[in-house]
């Protein structure tokens, strides 16, 4: 994964991953964040920073997550 500018915190990395057009799976999030619980990070992002996270089920049984930042 290539980040345009290296995000410094886990939350910044999470925002980049789920903000992409193709979204991110839980496995991708766990791979690029040093965490074992990506779902708790997404939950914290919605609670503390107002993001909206959408979940799409894939045919192979995985889920892809897409994030929308709060409106200013």
C-alpha positions in Angstrom: 0.0 0.0 0.0 1.3 3.4 -0.9 0.2 6.4 1.1 0.7 9.8 -0.7 2.0 11.3 2.5 2.8 8.9 5.4 0.0 9.1 7.9 1.3 9.2 11.4 -1.6 7.8 13.5 -3.7 4.7 13.1 -6.8 6.8 12.7 -5.2 8.8 9.8 -4.3 5.6 8.1 -7.8 4.2 8.6 -9.3 7.4 7.0 -7.0 6.9 4.0 -7.9 3.2 3.6 -11.7 3.5 3.9 -11.8 6.8 2.0 -10.5 5.2 -1.2 -12.8 4.6 -4.1 -12.5 0.8 -3.7 -12.8 0.9 0.1 -11.0 -1.6 2.3 -11.6 -5.0 3.8 -11.0 -5.8 7.5 -7.9 -7.8 6.4 -6.4 -4.8 4.6 -7.1 -2.5 7.6 -5.5 -5.0 10.0 -2.5 -5.3 7.7 -1.8 -1.6 7.4 -2.7 -0.6 11.0 -0.8 -2.2 13.8 -4.1 -3.5 15.4 -5.8 -6.8 15.9 -9.3 -5.2 16.0 -10.0 -3.0 13.0 -13.7 -3.0 13.7 -13.1 -1.2 17.0 -11.1 1.5 15.2 -13.9 2.0 12.7 -16.4 2.3 15.6 -14.2 4.9 17.3 -14.0 6.8 14.0 -17.8 7.1 13.8 -18.3 8.0 17.4 -15.5 10.5 17.9 -15.0 12.1 14.5 -18.5 11.8 12.9 -17.5 9.6 9.9 -20.2 7.4 8.2 -19.0 3.9 7.4 -20.9 1.8 4.8 -20.4 -2.0 4.6 -20.8 -4.0 1.4 -20.9 -7.8 1.3 -18.8 -9.5 -1.3 -19.6 -12.8 -3.1 -16.6 -14.5 -1.4 -18.0 -13.8 2.1 -15.8 -10.8 3.0 -17.0 -7.3 3.6 -15.7 -4.1 2.1 -15.9 -0.9 4.1 -16.3 2.6 2.7 -16.0 5.8 4.7 -17.5 9.2 4.3 -16.0 12.1 6.3 -18.5 14.4 8.1 -19.9 17.4 6.3 -18.3 20.6 7.4 
